[in-house]
Amino acid sequence: MLHLSSFGQKLEFFKSIDFDSSYTIIGIGQGYENKVQDSLPGYWFLLDNPKDMEQLKQDWVFKSIVANISIEQPDIDIFIIQNKRSIPGGGLIYPRQRIITTGKGWYKFDTARLSALHREHPFKYHTEKKQFETYNQYAAYGNSIINDSVLLFYNEPSMRYEGKFTVITHRTNDPSSPLFALRDFNNELKELAQANSFQAGQVMNDSFNITNPDKVRFTVHCSKSLYDKYKSKIFAKGSWEPSLIEMKTFWKD
């Protein structure tokens, strides 16, 4: 693949961070949940010494912008951790294409840097997922593990929507019929709530929609109050399903 490079505004990867003992920098492959796919353990690294992190901050300054990239897997995530929570400012590396980004353009990157970091700061780890029915259960578990010395970090769960429900209505053989029905459903919801406070659509590979040529089912993620207010003569409303709170933790082996 051809890379088009130019020199312009430089990328200072950790520019906005003043590292202290509350921080950790971790580099891991995105295939970490599937050992067969993850062929990049030789690039994993962990820095938890402020001196080492400040040195990396000075080293990771890039000037050569790269265009014409393609999606690459497996790749490397760079996480910035503070007090065992992932914070903004991390980035992504495509090792085969030798490029790096923080979300503000791609720059040339020498993967020998990763190999050297791995040799000097290697580590192994595993992940776990847990689900909780209430926020209080999640908070109690989080508080119980936060001081565990082998806990690397955890991803805080998304709590944007309280739950979901489905609606069912009739459709015709016209391929556009579900789209018109979804438009009408969204218009009904907009009468009750802000458009950015819910998300409605067809679930991919929904068996109901596949086996029922004259009906269509939509799922909406929203607040419980919207569910309680919603009434329709066109759409048959299903039962309320509260969202489970999912927490993902990363542990040092």
N, C-alpha and C positions, 0 to 999 in steps of 0.2 A: 504494500500500500504506500502511495506517495504522501509524504508529509510536506506541507508548505509552511515554512518557518519565517519569522520576522522578529526583529528586535524592537520592542516598544516599552510600555509600562511594565515594570518588574513585578513579580509575585513574591511578596514576603509572607511565607506560609503562616507563621505564628506571630505576625507583627503586633497584634492588639493584646497579647497576653504577657503578663509579668509572672513568670513561673515561681511558685514556692512549693512547700511540702504538701500542699493540698491537691496538687496536680499530678496526673500521670498521662503519658502519651503511649498509645498502643497501636501497633500496626498488625492487622490480621486479614486473612483472605475471606472473601464473602462466601466461600464454599464451606465454612467451618462446620456447618451442620451435616455435611455429607462428605465423609472422608474420601470417598471414591473420586468425587469431583474436585476436592481441594488439593491441588498439586503445588501449593505455594507455602508450605510450612517453613521453607528455608528463608522466607522473607519476614516471618513474624518477629516482632520485637516489642519490648516494654521498657520505657524509661520512667523512673520514679524519683530520680535524684535531680533537684533543681539545677545543679551545675550542668548535668548532661542535657537537660531540656533546653537550657539557655544556649548551649553550644549548638544544638540542633536548630534552634531558632536562627542563629547566625549563619549556619551552613545552608539552610533551605531557603535560599533566595534565588529565584529563577527569572531569566530575562528573555529566553527564546520562545516566542509564542508559536503554537502548532495549530494548523487548521486541517480540515478533512480527516477527522477521526472516525472510528467506528466503535460500536459497543463491543466490549471485550469481557469474556469470562474464562477462567476465574480472574478476579482482580483483588486489589488490596484496599481495605478501608483504613484510614487514619483517624482514630478516635482521640479526642481531647477529653480527659476525665478530670472533674473537680469534685472532691468529696464523694467519690464513687458514683457520680452521675455524669452521663455524657452531655457535654455542652456544645453549643455552636462553635464553628471554627475549624472543624476537621476537614477531611478531603478524601480524594480517591486517586489511586494510581493504576494505570493500565501497564503492567510490566512488559508485555510483548511489544507494545507500541512505544514504550519508554516515554510516557507522558504522565503529568500530574495536574490536578486541579483542586481548587477550593470552591468551585462553583462559579468562578469568575474568569473563565477562559482556561485553555490547556497550554502547558509549557513542557519543553523537553526535560526529561528526567533520566538520570543514569541509575539503572537498577542495581549497579554495584554498591550504591549507597545502602540499599536495603540489605544486601548480603552482608555488608560490614556491620550494620546495626544488629543483625541477627547473631553474628558471631560474637559480638561484644555484649549483647543484652538479650539472650535467647529466653524463651519461656514457652510453656504448654498450658493449655486450658481446656475447659469444657463449658457447655451452656446448659441451662435448665429453663423450663417454662412452667409457670404456675398460673392458675386461674382462681379468681375470687368473686364471690357473689356480691360483696359490698365493699365500699371504699374503706370502711373501718377495718375489715379483714386484711385488705391489702396493706394499709398503713401499719397495722400491728406486725405483719410479717416483715415489712421493710425495716421497721425499727429493730426487729429481733436479729437481723443479719448485718446491719450497717457497720458494726464494729468488728465483724469477722475478718481476720487477717488475710484469708484466702479469697475473699470477695474482691473481684476486680472492679466491676461496675454493674449497673442494671439500667435497662431502658424503662423509663416511666411509661405506664400505659396511656393510650389515647382514651380520653373520657369525653370526647366531643358529643357523642350521642348516648342517651340513657338506654336506648333499646331500639326495637324494630317491630314492624307488623307488616302483614301482606294484605293486598286487596285483589279481588278477582272480578273481571268484567267480561262481557262478550266481545268477540272480534269477528271480522269477516275473513274471507279468503284473500283479500287484498293484502299484499306484503306490508303496505303502509299502515294498515289498521292498528297494530300495536303502538306505532309511533303517535298516531292521533289520539289513541286512548291515553297514553302516557302524558301527552300534552294536556289533555283535559284533567287528568288526575293531579298534575302539578299545579294547574290553575286553581283547583279546589284547595289544595294545601296552601297556596299563596294567599288565599283569602283569610287564612287562620294564623299564618306565621311568616316571618321573613324568609325569603328564598334561600339565604345562606345558612338557615338553621336546620335544614333537613336535606336528605339525599334520597331520591326515588329513582327506580329503574328496574329493568329485568335482570335477574340473576343468571349469569352465563350457565348454560347447560341445565337449566331448571327442568326437571323431569315432567312437571305439570304442564309447562308450556310446550314441551316436545310431544306429549301424548294427547293434548286437547286442542284440536285444530280450530274450535269455535270459541275458545276462551283464552284469556291471558292473565297471568298473575304478575303483579309488581310488588317489590319490597321497598319499604321506606324506613330509613334510619332517622330517628328524631327524638324529641323529648316526650316524656309520658303525658305532659299536658296537651301536646298537639294530638296525640292518640286519643285522649279523652274527649277533646273537642270535635274531632273529625266525625262527621256523619254524611252519608251520601245515599242517594237513591239509585245511583248508577253503579257504584263499586261496592262489592260485598266485603266488609272489613273483617279481617282475621283477629286472632288473639294477640295480646301484647307479650313480647319476649324481651325481658331485661337483658342488657348487655353484660356479658361476663368481663371482669377486669383481668387482663392478661399482663403478666410481668415476666420479662426475660432477664435472667441473671447470667453473668460471666464469671467463672471461677478459675483461679490459678491451680494447676495440678501440682 
